[in-house]
Amino acid sequence: MTPRTFERPVRVPFSACDPAGIMFFPQVFLLFQDHVERWITDALGIPYAELLGPRRVGLPSVRWETDFRAISRMGDDIGVRLSVERLGEKSLTLQFVIVGADGVRVEARQVIVCTSLETHRSMPFPDDLRAAITRFQESSV
């Protein structure tokens, strides 16, 4: 069974590039963060801003493993893919792939921990978020 992915196209903007016109590596992590926010809001149906704002649920990164396989240049059309590797009680492991016309450019794994923004301590995922992630995982193709 292939894990379900959340994918969207992105055109590499000038603002994400270094003076050589190549996507600057910290911008890749900003792209991944934006992708997580869109996944939670669009695919899971839970507004990300609501989680952090009124609900005071934090989802910080605690670990990254990243392999940069090829460069992306200003103006390149790339696809960003996210899949769920593991959902624990208080943590979530996501896998990312960035692809271009020439194949895989970046592969990454991120571990996120659910936290209270009041105490800054880990906490179990809220029931609705856990259920939405589970539904996403179970709808594998």
N, CA, C and O atoms as CSV, one atom per row, in Angstrom:
chain,resi,resn,atom,element,x,y,z
A,1,MET,N,N,0.844,-1.173,0.000
A,1,MET,CA,C,0.000,0.000,0.000
A,1,MET,C,C,0.898,1.248,0.000
A,1,MET,O,O,1.806,1.365,0.822
A,2,THR,N,N,0.640,2.153,-0.907
A,2,THR,CA,C,1.401,3.389,-1.004
A,2,THR,C,C,0.795,4.437,-0.079
A,2,THR,O,O,-0.419,4.641,-0.095
A,3,PRO,N,N,1.616,5.105,0.723
A,3,PRO,CA,C,1.061,6.129,1.617
A,3,PRO,C,C,0.484,7.289,0.812
A,3,PRO,O,O,0.996,7.653,-0.247
A,4,ARG,N,N,-0.570,7.846,1.334
A,4,ARG,CA,C,-1.194,9.006,0.710
A,4,ARG,C,C,-0.254,10.200,0.840
A,4,ARG,O,O,0.433,10.359,1.849
A,5,THR,N,N,-0.233,11.035,-0.193
A,5,THR,CA,C,0.591,12.234,-0.154
A,5,THR,C,C,-0.269,13.475,-0.332
A,5,THR,O,O,-1.320,13.439,-0.972
A,6,PHE,N,N,0.194,14.551,0.238
A,6,PHE,CA,C,-0.371,15.880,0.011
A,6,PHE,C,C,0.656,16.593,-0.856
A,6,PHE,O,O,1.800,16.789,-0.446
A,7,GLU,N,N,0.243,16.973,-2.042
A,7,GLU,CA,C,1.182,17.529,-3.000
A,7,GLU,C,C,0.655,18.832,-3.576
A,7,GLU,O,O,-0.548,19.008,-3.772
A,8,ARG,N,N,1.584,19.741,-3.842
A,8,ARG,CA,C,1.212,20.965,-4.546
A,8,ARG,C,C,2.401,21.457,-5.356
A,8,ARG,O,O,3.555,21.222,-4.998
A,9,PRO,N,N,2.101,22.144,-6.455
A,9,PRO,CA,C,3.184,22.693,-7.271
A,9,PRO,C,C,3.656,24.038,-6.719
A,9,PRO,O,O,2.877,24.790,-6.131
A,10,VAL,N,N,4.929,24.325,-6.916
A,10,VAL,CA,C,5.523,25.590,-6.492
A,10,VAL,C,C,6.480,26.047,-7.588
A,10,VAL,O,O,7.214,25.232,-8.148
A,11,ARG,N,N,6.478,27.323,-7.894
A,11,ARG,CA,C,7.503,27.898,-8.775
A,11,ARG,C,C,8.515,28.590,-7.872
A,11,ARG,O,O,8.145,29.440,-7.063
A,12,VAL,N,N,9.775,28.236,-8.003
A,12,VAL,CA,C,10.815,28.791,-7.142
A,12,VAL,C,C,10.915,30.299,-7.402
A,12,VAL,O,O,11.238,30.722,-8.512
A,13,PRO,N,N,10.634,31.110,-6.359
A,13,PRO,CA,C,10.660,32.560,-6.553
A,13,PRO,C,C,12.061,33.151,-6.384
A,13,PRO,O,O,12.933,32.543,-5.764
A,14,PHE,N,N,12.257,34.322,-6.935
A,14,PHE,CA,C,13.503,35.069,-6.777
A,14,PHE,C,C,13.858,35.210,-5.300
A,14,PHE,O,O,15.024,35.080,-4.927
A,15,SER,N,N,12.863,35.476,-4.461
A,15,SER,CA,C,13.107,35.722,-3.033
A,15,SER,C,C,13.653,34.503,-2.296
A,15,SER,O,O,14.148,34.640,-1.177
A,16,ALA,N,N,13.578,33.321,-2.892
A,16,ALA,CA,C,14.075,32.101,-2.249
A,16,ALA,C,C,15.490,31.737,-2.699
A,16,ALA,O,O,16.034,30.713,-2.286
A,17,CYS,N,N,16.083,32.579,-3.545
A,17,CYS,CA,C,17.356,32.218,-4.156
A,17,CYS,C,C,18.517,33.060,-3.645
A,17,CYS,O,O,18.347,34.202,-3.219
A,18,ASP,N,N,19.706,32.457,-3.702
A,18,ASP,CA,C,20.940,33.151,-3.350
A,18,ASP,C,C,21.445,33.931,-4.574
A,18,ASP,O,O,20.815,33.872,-5.630
A,19,PRO,N,N,22.550,34.649,-4.459
A,19,PRO,CA,C,23.036,35.435,-5.601
A,19,PRO,C,C,23.343,34.607,-6.851
A,19,PRO,O,O,23.400,35.157,-7.950
A,20,ALA,N,N,23.541,33.298,-6.700
A,20,ALA,CA,C,23.799,32.445,-7.866
A,20,ALA,C,C,22.509,32.015,-8.564
A,20,ALA,O,O,22.549,31.333,-9.588
A,21,GLY,N,N,21.345,32.425,-7.994
A,21,GLY,CA,C,20.070,32.043,-8.589
A,21,GLY,C,C,19.618,30.651,-8.209
A,21,GLY,O,O,18.722,30.090,-8.842
A,22,ILE,N,N,20.234,30.084,-7.174
A,22,ILE,CA,C,19.899,28.741,-6.702
A,22,ILE,C,C,19.103,28.875,-5.408
A,22,ILE,O,O,19.391,29.739,-4.580
A,23,MET,N,N,18.105,28.017,-5.239
A,23,MET,CA,C,17.299,28.060,-4.026
A,23,MET,C,C,18.191,27.853,-2.809
A,23,MET,O,O,18.860,26.827,-2.688
A,24,PHE,N,N,18.197,28.832,-1.909
A,24,PHE,CA,C,19.027,28.826,-0.706
A,24,PHE,C,C,18.445,27.806,0.269
A,24,PHE,O,O,17.240,27.813,0.521
A,25,PHE,N,N,19.285,26.930,0.819
A,25,PHE,CA,C,18.785,25.786,1.582
A,25,PHE,C,C,17.847,26.151,2.732
A,25,PHE,O,O,16.904,25.395,2.965
A,26,PRO,N,N,18.032,27.264,3.479
A,26,PRO,CA,C,17.045,27.565,4.528
A,26,PRO,C,C,15.641,27.808,3.963
A,26,PRO,O,O,14.644,27.597,4.652
A,27,GLN,N,N,15.574,28.250,2.709
A,27,GLN,CA,C,14.277,28.481,2.084
A,27,GLN,C,C,13.513,27.169,1.869
A,27,GLN,O,O,12.282,27.159,1.828
A,28,VAL,N,N,14.251,26.069,1.732
A,28,VAL,CA,C,13.610,24.759,1.601
A,28,VAL,C,C,12.820,24.449,2.876
A,28,VAL,O,O,11.706,23.928,2.812
A,29,PHE,N,N,13.401,24.771,4.024
A,29,PHE,CA,C,12.703,24.507,5.288
A,29,PHE,C,C,11.487,25.421,5.451
A,29,PHE,O,O,10.477,25.003,6.017
A,30,LEU,N,N,11.569,26.644,4.972
A,30,LEU,CA,C,10.391,27.528,4.974
A,30,LEU,C,C,9.303,26.960,4.067
A,30,LEU,O,O,8.117,27.024,4.391
A,31,LEU,N,N,9.715,26.406,2.935
A,31,LEU,CA,C,8.767,25.775,2.019
A,31,LEU,C,C,8.085,24.582,2.688
A,31,LEU,O,O,6.876,24.395,2.551
A,32,PHE,N,N,8.867,23.775,3.412
A,32,PHE,CA,C,8.280,22.635,4.124
A,32,PHE,C,C,7.297,23.107,5.198
A,32,PHE,O,O,6.223,22.524,5.344
A,33,GLN,N,N,7.646,24.149,5.945
A,33,GLN,CA,C,6.747,24.658,6.982
A,33,GLN,C,C,5.434,25.142,6.367
A,33,GLN,O,O,4.355,24.852,6.884
A,34,ASP,N,N,5.533,25.874,5.274
A,34,ASP,CA,C,4.331,26.337,4.582
A,34,ASP,C,C,3.491,25.151,4.117
A,34,ASP,O,O,2.262,25.187,4.171
A,35,HIS,N,N,4.168,24.104,3.661
A,35,HIS,CA,C,3.457,22.914,3.187
A,35,HIS,C,C,2.717,22.215,4.337
A,35,HIS,O,O,1.592,21.752,4.155
A,36,VAL,N,N,3.343,22.139,5.512
A,36,VAL,CA,C,2.685,21.553,6.686
A,36,VAL,C,C,1.448,22.366,7.054
A,36,VAL,O,O,0.386,21.804,7.319
A,37,GLU,N,N,1.589,23.688,7.069
A,37,GLU,CA,C,0.443,24.545,7.405
A,37,GLU,C,C,-0.697,24.344,6.424
A,37,GLU,O,O,-1.856,24.266,6.833
A,38,ARG,N,N,-0.390,24.258,5.137
A,38,ARG,CA,C,-1.437,24.041,4.121
A,38,ARG,C,C,-2.044,22.650,4.241
A,38,ARG,O,O,-3.247,22.477,4.045
A,39,TRP,N,N,-1.211,21.652,4.563
A,39,TRP,CA,C,-1.715,20.287,4.739
A,39,TRP,C,C,-2.715,20.239,5.881
A,39,TRP,O,O,-3.804,19.684,5.732
A,40,ILE,N,N,-2.354,20.815,7.019
A,40,ILE,CA,C,-3.259,20.789,8.175
A,40,ILE,C,C,-4.547,21.540,7.867
A,40,ILE,O,O,-5.638,21.068,8.187
A,41,THR,N,N,-4.422,22.698,7.253
A,41,THR,CA,C,-5.602,23.517,6.957
A,41,THR,C,C,-6.438,22.926,5.821
A,41,THR,O,O,-7.649,22.756,5.963
A,42,ASP,N,N,-5.797,22.616,4.702
A,42,ASP,CA,C,-6.533,22.213,3.498
A,42,ASP,C,C,-6.897,20.735,3.462
A,42,ASP,O,O,-8.037,20.385,3.158
A,43,ALA,N,N,-5.938,19.865,3.769
A,43,ALA,CA,C,-6.198,18.425,3.672
A,43,ALA,C,C,-6.848,17.863,4.929
A,43,ALA,O,O,-7.701,16.979,4.849
A,44,LEU,N,N,-6.443,18.380,6.101
A,44,LEU,CA,C,-7.010,17.861,7.350
A,44,LEU,C,C,-8.249,18.631,7.788
A,44,LEU,O,O,-9.035,18.132,8.592
A,45,GLY,N,N,-8.430,19.848,7.263
A,45,GLY,CA,C,-9.630,20.630,7.569
A,45,GLY,C,C,-9.610,21.319,8.918
A,45,GLY,O,O,-10.664,21.649,9.462
A,46,ILE,N,N,-8.413,21.543,9.470
A,46,ILE,CA,C,-8.281,22.217,10.767
A,46,ILE,C,C,-7.422,23.462,10.539
A,46,ILE,O,O,-6.244,23.336,10.204
A,47,PRO,N,N,-7.978,24.642,10.710
A,47,PRO,CA,C,-7.186,25.845,10.448
A,47,PRO,C,C,-5.934,25.904,11.327
A,47,PRO,O,O,-6.024,25.893,12.555
A,48,TYR,N,N,-4.776,25.967,10.686
A,48,TYR,CA,C,-3.507,26.002,11.406
A,48,TYR,C,C,-3.446,27.207,12.339
A,48,TYR,O,O,-2.974,27.103,13.471
A,49,ALA,N,N,-3.924,28.345,11.855
A,49,ALA,CA,C,-3.908,29.565,12.671
A,49,ALA,C,C,-4.760,29.405,13.926
A,49,ALA,O,O,-4.449,29.982,14.968
A,50,GLU,N,N,-5.830,28.627,13.828
A,50,GLU,CA,C,-6.683,28.378,14.996
A,50,GLU,C,C,-5.956,27.515,16.034
A,50,GLU,O,O,-6.087,27.735,17.238
A,51,LEU,N,N,-5.190,26.532,15.552
A,51,LEU,CA,C,-4.434,25.688,16.483
A,51,LEU,C,C,-3.472,26.536,17.313
A,51,LEU,O,O,-3.458,26.451,18.541
A,52,LEU,N,N,-2.675,27.347,16.636
A,52,LEU,CA,C,-1.676,28.145,17.336
A,52,LEU,C,C,-2.286,29.308,18.091
A,52,LEU,O,O,-1.826,29.652,19.180
A,53,GLY,N,N,-3.317,29.918,17.526
A,53,GLY,CA,C,-3.933,31.088,18.142
A,53,GLY,C,C,-4.810,30.719,19.320
A,53,GLY,O,O,-4.315,30.492,20.424
A,54,PRO,N,N,-6.122,30.660,19.086
A,54,PRO,CA,C,-7.041,30.437,20.213
A,54,PRO,C,C,-6.858,29.108,20.945
A,54,PRO,O,O,-7.099,29.030,22.149
A,55,ARG,N,N,-6.431,28.057,20.227
A,55,ARG,CA,C,-6.321,26.750,20.879
A,55,ARG,C,C,-4.975,26.563,21.589
A,55,ARG,O,O,-4.848,25.679,22.436
A,56,ARG,N,N,-3.988,27.369,21.262
A,56,ARG,CA,C,-2.677,27.363,21.920
A,56,ARG,C,C,-1.968,26.004,21.835
A,56,ARG,O,O,-1.344,25.543,22.791
A,57,VAL,N,N,-2.091,25.378,20.647
A,57,VAL,CA,C,-1.429,24.106,20.374
A,57,VAL,C,C,-0.228,24.387,19.478
A,57,VAL,O,O,-0.381,24.908,18.374
A,58,GLY,N,N,0.956,24.045,19.949
A,58,GLY,CA,C,2.165,24.230,19.157
A,58,GLY,C,C,2.561,22.946,18.465
A,58,GLY,O,O,2.303,21.851,18.966
A,59,LEU,N,N,3.189,23.084,17.312
A,59,LEU,CA,C,3.657,21.930,16.541
A,59,LEU,C,C,5.094,22.172,16.083
A,59,LEU,O,O,5.361,22.227,14.882
A,60,PRO,N,N,6.026,22.317,17.039
A,60,PRO,CA,C,7.405,22.620,16.663
A,60,PRO,C,C,8.151,21.405,16.109
A,60,PRO,O,O,7.861,20.256,16.442
A,61,SER,N,N,9.111,21.707,15.259
A,61,SER,CA,C,10.039,20.684,14.750
A,61,SER,C,C,11.060,20.388,15.835
A,61,SER,O,O,11.578,21.296,16.485
A,62,VAL,N,N,11.341,19.104,16.021
A,62,VAL,CA,C,12.383,18.717,16.974
A,62,VAL,C,C,13.508,17.928,16.306
A,62,VAL,O,O,14.556,17.689,16.907
A,63,ARG,N,N,13.278,17.529,15.059
A,63,ARG,CA,C,14.322,16.779,14.339
A,63,ARG,C,C,14.093,16.896,12.840
A,63,ARG,O,O,12.963,16.836,12.356
A,64,TRP,N,N,15.186,17.063,12.123
A,64,TRP,CA,C,15.171,17.073,10.657
A,64,TRP,C,C,16.276,16.160,10.149
A,64,TRP,O,O,17.385,16.159,10.683
A,65,GLU,N,N,15.976,15.395,9.129
A,65,GLU,CA,C,16.974,14.650,8.352
A,65,GLU,C,C,16.712,15.041,6.908
A,65,GLU,O,O,15.602,14.861,6.407
A,66,THR,N,N,17.721,15.572,6.238
A,66,THR,CA,C,17.502,16.112,4.902
A,66,THR,C,C,18.633,15.727,3.972
A,66,THR,O,O,19.808,15.832,4.326
A,67,ASP,N,N,18.272,15.280,2.777
A,67,ASP,CA,C,19.239,14.991,1.720
A,67,ASP,C,C,18.931,15.900,0.535
A,67,ASP,O,O,17.850,15.838,-0.051
A,68,PHE,N,N,19.906,16.747,0.194
A,68,PHE,CA,C,19.788,17.615,-0.969
A,68,PHE,C,C,20.440,16.886,-2.137
A,68,PHE,O,O,21.652,16.666,-2.138
A,69,ARG,N,N,19.641,16.514,-3.124
A,69,ARG,CA,C,20.130,15.681,-4.223
A,69,ARG,C,C,20.434,16.479,-5.496
A,69,ARG,O,O,21.303,16.099,-6.280
A,70,ALA,N,N,19.723,17.569,-5.690
A,70,ALA,CA,C,19.932,18.402,-6.882
A,70,ALA,C,C,19.452,19.814,-6.562
A,70,ALA,O,O,18.634,20.013,-5.663
A,71,ILE,N,N,19.961,20.779,-7.296
A,71,ILE,CA,C,19.588,22.171,-7.047
A,71,ILE,C,C,18.261,22.521,-7.709
A,71,ILE,O,O,17.833,21.886,-8.673
A,72,SER,N,N,17.632,23.542,-7.163
A,72,SER,CA,C,16.458,24.160,-7.795
A,72,SER,C,C,16.840,25.603,-8.070
A,72,SER,O,O,17.431,26.277,-7.226
A,73,ARG,N,N,16.496,26.063,-9.258
A,73,ARG,CA,C,16.845,27.420,-9.675
A,73,ARG,C,C,15.604,28.296,-9.716
A,73,ARG,O,O,14.474,27.816,-9.806
A,74,MET,N,N,15.853,29.596,-9.646
A,74,MET,CA,C,14.778,30.570,-9.764
A,74,MET,C,C,13.961,30.264,-11.027
A,74,MET,O,O,14.515,30.092,-12.113
A,75,GLY,N,N,12.643,30.201,-10.863
A,75,GLY,CA,C,11.742,29.940,-11.981
A,75,GLY,C,C,11.417,28.483,-12.218
A,75,GLY,O,O,10.514,28.176,-12.996
A,76,ASP,N,N,12.136,27.566,-11.562
A,76,ASP,CA,C,11.841,26.135,-11.727
A,76,ASP,C,C,10.459,25.813,-11.167
A,76,ASP,O,O,10.050,26.349,-10.137
A,77,ASP,N,N,9.758,24.941,-11.853
A,77,ASP,CA,C,8.507,24.394,-11.331
A,77,ASP,C,C,8.846,23.102,-10.605
A,77,ASP,O,O,9.409,22.176,-11.188
A,78,ILE,N,N,8.496,23.053,-9.326
A,78,ILE,CA,C,8.775,21.880,-8.509
A,78,ILE,C,C,7.474,21.413,-7.842
A,78,ILE,O,O,6.513,22.173,-7.721
A,79,GLY,N,N,7.469,20.178,-7.425
A,79,GLY,CA,C,6.356,19.647,-6.658
A,79,GLY,C,C,6.831,19.322,-5.253
A,79,GLY,O,O,7.920,18.778,-5.069
A,80,VAL,N,N,6.021,19.653,-4.268
A,80,VAL,CA,C,6.340,19.355,-2.874
A,80,VAL,C,C,5.337,18.309,-2.398
A,80,VAL,O,O,4.126,18.508,-2.495
A,81,ARG,N,N,5.850,17.195,-1.885
A,81,ARG,CA,C,4.999,16.093,-1.425
A,81,ARG,C,C,5.239,15.840,0.058
A,81,ARG,O,O,6.371,15.891,0.538
A,82,LEU,N,N,4.166,15.572,0.762
A,82,LEU,CA,C,4.217,15.252,2.192
A,82,LEU,C,C,3.460,13.964,2.402
A,82,LEU,O,O,2.382,13.773,1.840
A,83,SER,N,N,4.023,13.070,3.215
A,83,SER,CA,C,3.308,11.874,3.645
A,83,SER,C,C,3.597,11.644,5.125
A,83,SER,O,O,4.607,12.104,5.659
A,84,VAL,N,N,2.690,10.925,5.771
A,84,VAL,CA,C,2.831,10.627,7.200
A,84,VAL,C,C,3.553,9.300,7.337
A,84,VAL,O,O,3.110,8.279,6.810
A,85,GLU,N,N,4.666,9.324,8.046
A,85,GLU,CA,C,5.399,8.089,8.322
A,85,GLU,C,C,4.901,7.446,9.610
A,85,GLU,O,O,4.719,6.231,9.679
A,86,ARG,N,N,4.682,8.280,10.636
A,86,ARG,CA,C,4.289,7.736,11.939
A,86,ARG,C,C,3.536,8.784,12.745
A,86,ARG,O,O,3.925,9.950,12.801
A,87,LEU,N,N,2.453,8.343,13.364
A,87,LEU,CA,C,1.700,9.178,14.299
A,87,LEU,C,C,1.781,8.527,15.668
A,87,LEU,O,O,1.259,7.432,15.876
A,88,GLY,N,N,2.441,9.210,16.608
A,88,GLY,CA,C,2.542,8.727,17.974
A,88,GLY,C,C,1.560,9.473,18.860
A,88,GLY,O,O,0.722,10.228,18.367
A,89,GLU,N,N,1.658,9.266,20.151
A,89,GLU,CA,C,0.758,9.946,21.087
A,89,GLU,C,C,1.011,11.454,21.095
A,89,GLU,O,O,0.072,12.250,21.106
A,90,LYS,N,N,2.297,11.840,21.090
A,90,LYS,CA,C,2.657,13.256,21.182
A,90,LYS,C,C,3.551,13.723,20.037
A,90,LYS,O,O,3.899,14.902,19.974
A,91,SER,N,N,3.928,12.823,19.134
A,91,SER,CA,C,4.814,13.208,18.039
A,91,SER,C,C,4.312,12.675,16.709
A,91,SER,O,O,3.515,11.739,16.640
A,92,LEU,N,N,4.807,13.301,15.666
A,92,LEU,CA,C,4.393,12.991,14.305
A,92,LEU,C,C,5.639,13.035,13.429
A,92,LEU,O,O,6.400,14.001,13.480
A,93,THR,N,N,5.848,11.998,12.628
A,93,THR,CA,C,6.965,11.985,11.692
A,93,THR,C,C,6.416,12.104,10.283
A,93,THR,O,O,5.583,11.309,9.849
A,94,LEU,N,N,6.907,13.128,9.574
A,94,LEU,CA,C,6.486,13.387,8.204
A,94,LEU,C,C,7.645,13.154,7.255
A,94,LEU,O,O,8.805,13.350,7.618
A,95,GLN,N,N,7.330,12.736,6.038
A,95,GLN,CA,C,8.328,12.617,4.982
A,95,GLN,C,C,7.989,13.616,3.889
A,95,GLN,O,O,6.822,13.815,3.550
A,96,PHE,N,N,9.022,14.241,3.344
A,96,PHE,CA,C,8.862,15.212,2.266
A,96,PHE,C,C,9.724,14.793,1.084
A,96,PHE,O,O,10.790,14.197,1.244
A,97,VAL,N,N,9.233,15.122,-0.106
A,97,VAL,CA,C,10.020,14.978,-1.319
A,97,VAL,C,C,9.742,16.213,-2.162
A,97,VAL,O,O,8.593,16.616,-2.344
A,98,ILE,N,N,10.811,16.802,-2.670
A,98,ILE,CA,C,10.683,17.871,-3.664
A,98,ILE,C,C,11.165,17.275,-4.981
A,98,ILE,O,O,12.268,16.734,-5.064
A,99,VAL,N,N,10.331,17.380,-6.001
A,99,VAL,CA,C,10.675,16.845,-7.316
A,99,VAL,C,C,10.637,17.951,-8.357
A,99,VAL,O,O,9.844,18.890,-8.275
A,100,GLY,N,N,11.514,17.811,-9.331
A,100,GLY,CA,C,11.520,18.696,-10.490
A,100,GLY,C,C,11.387,17.844,-11.734
A,100,GLY,O,O,11.216,16.628,-11.646
A,101,ALA,N,N,11.464,18.471,-12.878
A,101,ALA,CA,C,11.336,17.743,-14.136
A,101,ALA,C,C,12.413,16.675,-14.279
A,101,ALA,O,O,12.215,15.679,-14.975
A,102,ASP,N,N,13.556,16.882,-13.620
A,102,ASP,CA,C,14.680,15.954,-13.710
A,102,ASP,C,C,14.694,14.904,-12.599
A,102,ASP,O,O,15.628,14.106,-12.525
A,103,GLY,N,N,13.678,14.889,-11.737
A,103,GLY,CA,C,13.620,13.885,-10.678
A,103,GLY,C,C,13.671,14.494,-9.290
A,103,GLY,O,O,13.379,15.674,-9.102
A,104,VAL,N,N,14.049,13.666,-8.316
A,104,VAL,CA,C,14.055,14.072,-6.907
A,104,VAL,C,C,15.180,15.076,-6.660
A,104,VAL,O,O,16.324,14.868,-7.063
A,105,ARG,N,N,14.822,16.166,-5.988
A,105,ARG,CA,C,15.812,17.186,-5.646
A,105,ARG,C,C,16.116,17.215,-4.154
A,105,ARG,O,O,17.261,17.431,-3.757
A,106,VAL,N,N,15.091,16.997,-3.320
A,106,VAL,CA,C,15.290,16.991,-1.870
A,106,VAL,C,C,14.402,15.901,-1.278
A,106,VAL,O,O,13.253,15.729,-1.685
A,107,GLU,N,N,14.953,15.169,-0.310
A,107,GLU,CA,C,14.179,14.238,0.503
A,107,GLU,C,C,14.424,14.612,1.952
A,107,GLU,O,O,15.552,14.911,2.345
A,108,ALA,N,N,13.360,14.595,2.746
A,108,ALA,CA,C,13.513,14.996,4.144
A,108,ALA,C,C,12.540,14.238,5.030
A,108,ALA,O,O,11.503,13.740,4.591
A,109,ARG,N,N,12.925,14.175,6.297
A,109,ARG,CA,C,12.064,13.605,7.334
A,109,ARG,C,C,12.046,14.610,8.476
A,109,ARG,O,O,13.089,15.113,8.894
A,110,GLN,N,N,10.846,14.896,8.976
A,110,GLN,CA,C,10.660,15.863,10.061
A,110,GLN,C,C,9.913,15.193,11.195
A,110,GLN,O,O,8.943,14.469,10.971
A,111,VAL,N,N,10.371,15.440,12.419
A,111,VAL,CA,C,9.629,15.014,13.605
A,111,VAL,C,C,9.080,16.272,14.263
A,111,VAL,O,O,9.813,17.215,14.558
A,112,ILE,N,N,7.779,16.257,14.483
A,112,ILE,CA,C,7.057,17.350,15.127
A,112,ILE,C,C,6.544,16.831,16.461
A,112,ILE,O,O,6.107,15.684,16.552
A,113,VAL,N,N,6.592,17.653,17.485
A,113,VAL,CA,C,6.022,17.293,18.783
A,113,VAL,C,C,4.875,18.247,19.088
A,113,VAL,O,O,5.004,19.460,18.927
A,114,CYS,N,N,3.776,17.698,19.521
A,114,CYS,CA,C,2.620,18.511,19.912
A,114,CYS,C,C,2.901,19.101,21.297
A,114,CYS,O,O,3.266,18.382,22.227
A,115,THR,N,N,2.727,20.408,21.417
A,115,THR,CA,C,3.007,21.069,22.689
A,115,THR,C,C,1.891,22.029,23.074
A,115,THR,O,O,1.120,22.485,22.230
A,116,SER,N,N,1.825,22.321,24.351
A,116,SER,CA,C,0.963,23.381,24.860
A,116,SER,C,C,1.736,24.685,24.749
A,116,SER,O,O,2.871,24.768,25.219
A,117,LEU,N,N,1.150,25.694,24.145
A,117,LEU,CA,C,1.813,26.992,24.067
A,117,LEU,C,C,1.682,27.767,25.371
A,117,LEU,O,O,2.233,28.859,25.507
A,118,GLU,N,N,0.957,27.207,26.324
A,118,GLU,CA,C,0.881,27.807,27.662
A,118,GLU,C,C,2.040,27.313,28.532
A,118,GLU,O,O,2.670,28.102,29.237
A,119,THR,N,N,2.317,26.012,28.482
A,119,THR,CA,C,3.353,25.421,29.337
A,119,THR,C,C,4.657,25.126,28.592
A,119,THR,O,O,5.704,24.953,29.215
A,120,HIS,N,N,4.593,25.069,27.272
A,120,HIS,CA,C,5.720,24.695,26.410
A,120,HIS,C,C,6.229,23.291,26.712
A,120,HIS,O,O,7.417,22.995,26.588
A,121,ARG,N,N,5.297,22.443,27.109
A,121,ARG,CA,C,5.588,21.025,27.347
A,121,ARG,C,C,4.812,20.189,26.332
A,121,ARG,O,O,3.783,20.613,25.805
A,122,SER,N,N,5.330,19.000,26.076
A,122,SER,CA,C,4.636,18.115,25.145
A,122,SER,C,C,3.287,17.701,25.716
A,122,SER,O,O,3.086,17.657,26.930
A,123,MET,N,N,2.385,17.404,24.814
A,123,MET,CA,C,1.036,16.979,25.188
A,123,MET,C,C,0.503,16.064,24.086
A,123,MET,O,O,1.001,16.102,22.961
A,124,PRO,N,N,-0.497,15.247,24.392
A,124,PRO,CA,C,-1.110,14.424,23.343
A,124,PRO,C,C,-1.759,15.311,22.283
A,124,PRO,O,O,-2.214,16.418,22.573
A,125,PHE,N,N,-1.794,14.812,21.066
A,125,PHE,CA,C,-2.488,15.537,20.005
A,125,PHE,C,C,-3.956,15.699,20.375
A,125,PHE,O,O,-4.561,14.768,20.908
A,126,PRO,N,N,-4.539,16.864,20.104
A,126,PRO,CA,C,-5.978,17.020,20.314
A,126,PRO,C,C,-6.732,15.955,19.509
A,126,PRO,O,O,-6.299,15.552,18.430
A,127,ASP,N,N,-7.858,15.512,20.052
A,127,ASP,CA,C,-8.618,14.416,19.433
A,127,ASP,C,C,-8.969,14.686,17.972
A,127,ASP,O,O,-8.850,13.788,17.138
A,128,ASP,N,N,-9.402,15.915,17.645
A,128,ASP,CA,C,-9.806,16.199,16.269
A,128,ASP,C,C,-8.609,16.173,15.318
A,128,ASP,O,O,-8.737,15.725,14.179
A,129,LEU,N,N,-7.463,16.642,15.769
A,129,LEU,CA,C,-6.269,16.620,14.924
A,129,LEU,C,C,-5.790,15.184,14.726
A,129,LEU,O,O,-5.451,14.793,13.609
A,130,ARG,N,N,-5.760,14.403,15.796
A,130,ARG,CA,C,-5.379,12.993,15.688
A,130,ARG,C,C,-6.310,12.249,14.730
A,130,ARG,O,O,-5.848,11.484,13.884
A,131,ALA,N,N,-7.609,12.472,14.860
A,131,ALA,CA,C,-8.578,11.798,13.984
A,131,ALA,C,C,-8.370,12.201,12.526
A,131,ALA,O,O,-8.460,11.358,11.634
A,132,ALA,N,N,-8.093,13.472,12.277
A,132,ALA,CA,C,-7.889,13.940,10.907
A,132,ALA,C,C,-6.618,13.339,10.301
A,132,ALA,O,O,-6.611,12.950,9.133
A,133,ILE,N,N,-5.551,13.263,11.092
A,133,ILE,CA,C,-4.309,12.653,10.603
A,133,ILE,C,C,-4.534,11.172,10.324
A,133,ILE,O,O,-4.057,10.645,9.319
A,134,THR,N,N,-5.255,10.506,11.209
A,134,THR,CA,C,-5.550,9.078,11.031
A,134,THR,C,C,-6.357,8.853,9.762
A,134,THR,O,O,-6.060,7.939,8.992
A,135,ARG,N,N,-7.382,9.682,9.536
A,135,ARG,CA,C,-8.170,9.577,8.299
A,135,ARG,C,C,-7.290,9.771,7.071
A,135,ARG,O,O,-7.430,9.056,6.079
A,136,PHE,N,N,-6.397,10.726,7.140
A,136,PHE,CA,C,-5.483,10.984,6.026
A,136,PHE,C,C,-4.634,9.738,5.767
A,136,PHE,O,O,-4.482,9.316,4.620
A,137,GLN,N,N,-4.082,9.151,6.831
A,137,GLN,CA,C,-3.262,7.940,6.681
A,137,GLN,C,C,-4.059,6.777,6.121
A,137,GLN,O,O,-3.562,6.036,5.273
A,138,GLU,N,N,-5.276,6.610,6.582
A,138,GLU,CA,C,-6.090,5.454,6.186
A,138,GLU,C,C,-6.625,5.561,4.771
A,138,GLU,O,O,-7.101,4.575,4.208
A,139,SER,N,N,-6.552,6.741,4.198
A,139,SER,CA,C,-7.039,6.901,2.824
A,139,SER,C,C,-5.915,6.694,1.823
A,139,SER,O,O,-5.911,7.287,0.744
A,140,SER,N,N,-4.945,5.832,2.197
A,140,SER,CA,C,-3.824,5.513,1.309
A,140,SER,C,C,-4.337,4.913,0.019
A,140,SER,O,O,-5.403,4.299,-0.035
A,141,VAL,N,N,-3.547,5.110,-1.013
A,141,VAL,CA,C,-3.929,4.587,-2.342
A,141,VAL,C,C,-2.989,3.502,-2.800
A,141,VAL,O,O,-3.162,2.955,-3.889
